[in-house]
Amino acid sequence: MSRRRVTLADLAEAAGVSRTTASLVMTGRGRELRISHDVEQRVLRAAAELGYRPNAVSVGLRTGTSRTIGFVSDTVATSRLAGDMIKGALEAARERGVMLFIGETEGDPELERGLLHAMQDRQVDGLILAAMYTRTIKVPKDVGPAVLLNALPRQASDLPSIVPDEVEAGRSAARVLLEAGHHDGVHLIGAGPGLRNVPPQSVAAVERLMGIREVLGAAGVKIASGRVCADWLPEHGLAATEELLERHLPKALICLNDRLALGAYQALNDAGLSVPGDVSVVSFDDHPLASWMRPKLTSVALPHYELGRRAVEVLFAQMGDKAKPGEVHRVPMPVRHRESVGPPRP
């Protein structure tokens, strides 16, 4: 038989105070209304002994908040790679005493509408609209307090966005090669060499290229070639690198993600070339496979956990009218230095 929930009346009786006094103490307003320290401690001790928990529905009715936020994504919840975004959001929400409701749309606009309505029907205090890969999205109308996570608005919007700092990530990748002494023979796998040479709708490709071109250009280094891959998967990295090797003997590769780099490693190995002895390789995302590859891959990491935490922080700022409308928050992408970059061969 289940135990009856301890009520505010039970707490008041056990502490020998009125229900109003017990309520004020448990909502943190005791000192404000001059309830004595002794009475406050008596109520708190009784609450601990009884295992009293405030009724969230009642608190919500009094405060006008539900102490919940919604997290609506395309495929983040079922993706191992981006699961840390949810972990970061969950931990930041828990620190604020808030529950996170998670829903996934699988990219279906009808399912997204239904989930948003369900969240609003449950009177969530705010919404996080998340994407698995950085992209532009059509912002739903009348969503109330909300932020975009790993996404930018396709149209003008007052909603803040939280995205990885992909431009600075591109700069970082280029600096890794420059600091190792590479000033020629640098080729790109996945996109480039120009900003228009990118897969369709890839925000990451454009911004990473911007950073790469800026730093290499400032150092007087010309990108030797670039190969666009429609999908950034190992087989595409393999094919692109095989095609490259038919025309060039590269000194360094910048792969636009780690899965492309895995394919590039295979093509280099098949050609009898070593990493980094013959060809240095730097990449992006810090996928788990970057640590499994041999030699281990130097990669600029996607900060999934930090993105999730920042989304909750910005959402709370927006709910408190402290967020700048339409502001884009760029989260740093750290370099994971490993073994795939060395000095250029003589």
Buried (B, 14 or more C-beta within 10 A) or exposed (E): EEEEEBEBEBBBBBBEBEEEBBBBBBEEEBEEEEBEEEBBEBBBEBBEEBEBEBEBEEBBEEEEBBBBBBBBBBBBBEBEBBBBBBBBBBBBBEEEEBBBBBBBBEEEEEBBEEBBEBBBEEEBBBBBBBBBBBBBBEBBEEBBBBBBBBBBBEEEBEBBBBBBBBBBBBBBBBBBBBEBEBBEBBBBBBBBBEEEBBBEEBBBBBBBBBBBBBBBEEEEBEBBBBBBBEEBBBBBBBBBBBBBBEEEEBBBBBBBBBBBBBBBBBBBEEBEBEBBEBBBBBBBBBBEBBEEBEBBBBBBBBBBBBBBBBBBBBBBBBBEEEBEEEBEBBBEBBBBEBBBBBEBBE
